[in-house]
Amino acid sequence: MAKNKRQKVKHYHRSFYSREMRVKRGIGIVVLVVAVLAAAWFAAPHVLDWATHTWYTVVKDRDLEAESASRAEAAASSAAASSAAASQAASEPEPEEEKPLDGKAITGGSWAELDVTTLTDEAAIRTAARQLKQQGADYALVTLKDAAGTVYYASGVAAAAQSITENPVDAANIAAILREEGIIPAAQLAAFTDPVSVYTDRSMGVHYDGNSLWLDNVSAAKGGKAWMNPFAASAVQYVGDLIEEVQGMGYEQVVLTGVQFPNIITRKQDFGASGGKSREGRAAQLTADIAAWQTRFAGSVTLWVSYPDALCTAATDAIGTTGTSLGMENLLVTSSTALDADSRAALEQAAADAGVQHIVVHDTAAFR
C-alpha cells in the first residue's frame, strides 16, 4: 500500500484587507490617538495638582488649604483698604491754594518794629521775621530813613547822596523775606525832620536871610539842626521819590514820620511863603503835602502818617492843628505810655470825625 505524502502548504505574505478597510483602520487609529491625547490634556492639571499637593503636604509637610485661605483673606483686606482709601480721598476736599500776601492790606492786626541795623544777612532777617510771626505780628515796621537824616539802604535818589549809611542793608531782600514768612513789610521814612539832605539840596531847607539854612539852635556846634521846609516843592518831591523807591523794593505800606514844621517858630525863619507865619497856614500846607502824596500813590501804596499822641490831641506850632485834622486817610499814633480806654476812644472818635479811614494806636513798648 502506497504512503500518502503530506503536501506542503505555501504561505504568502499577502493582505486580505481591501482598500476601504485600510482607510477605516487608519481613521480609527487617528481617532484613538486624538482621544488619548485629549484625555491626557484634560487630566494633566488634575494630575499636576495632585502631584503638587502630595509633594507639599507629604514631603514638605505644609498645610496648603490654610495658606490658600490666608492669601484669600489678605487679598480681601487689601481690596477693602484700597476701596476705603479711595472713598476717603473722594470725600476729602482738595486743599485750597495758598493766596499770595496782599502787601497793601489793612488787616487791623498788630505792628512790630525791626531794628534795621541787625538785618544784615538772610539768616538774621528770617529769624527776626519768624519771631514776629510767633508773637502774632501782621506788620513789620522797617525804618529806612530816620529823623537824624540817615538813609539805611543804597538809595538812588540824588538828594539822598550824602545821607546813606556806611553799611546799607538790602532793603529789597528784607521785604521779600518778610513776605515769605507771612509778614507785611512797612517802610518807615522821616519826612521833614531831616538835617542832612538839605545840605545836598539847599532848596529843600528852611532858611533865614533868604540864603543860609536856619538851625534850631544857635549853631551846629551847639547842636543846632537844619530842617526841611514843607513849603518847598523840592522837599515834597524828595519825600515822594523815596516813597516810590521803597515801593519798588517791595514795600507797599509806607509810614511817614516827621510830617511837621520845626517845634519852634521864630521871626527869623524864611519858609518862602507868608503862610508859614501862622498856624492856619502851616496846617493848610501840611494838609496839601499829605494830599499830594496820597494822590501820587493812590492804588499802589498804602500810605500812613504817624504822630505821637501829644500832636494828635492838641493844636501845636509844629503842625498848626491837631494831628487828626490834616486829611490823612490812615493815621498811626504812638504813645510813650499805654492809653487808657477813654483816651483811646476819644482819639479814635476825633479821627473818625476828621475823616480818617483807619487809625492804629500803639504805645511805644508794644510797637517795638
Buried (B, 14 or more C-beta within 10 A) or exposed (E): EEEEEEEEEEEEEEEEEEEEEEEEEEEEEEEEEEEEEEEEEEEEEEEEEEEEEEEBEEEEEEEEEEEEEEEEEEEEEEEEEEEEEEEEEEEEEEEEEEEEBEBEBBEEEBBBBBEBEEBEEEEEBBBBBBEBBEEEBBBBBBBBBBBEBBBBBEBEBEBBEEBBBEEBBBBBBBBBBBBEBBBBBBBBBBBBBBBBBBBBBBBBBBBBEEEEBBBBEEEEEEEBBBBBBBBBEBBBBBBBBBBBBBBEBBBBBBBBBBBBBBEEBEEEBBBBBEBBEEBEBBBBBBBBBBBBBBEBBEEEBBBBBBBBBBBBBEBBEBBBBBBBBBBBBBBBBBBEEEBEEEBBEEBBEBBEEBEBEBBBBBBEEBBE
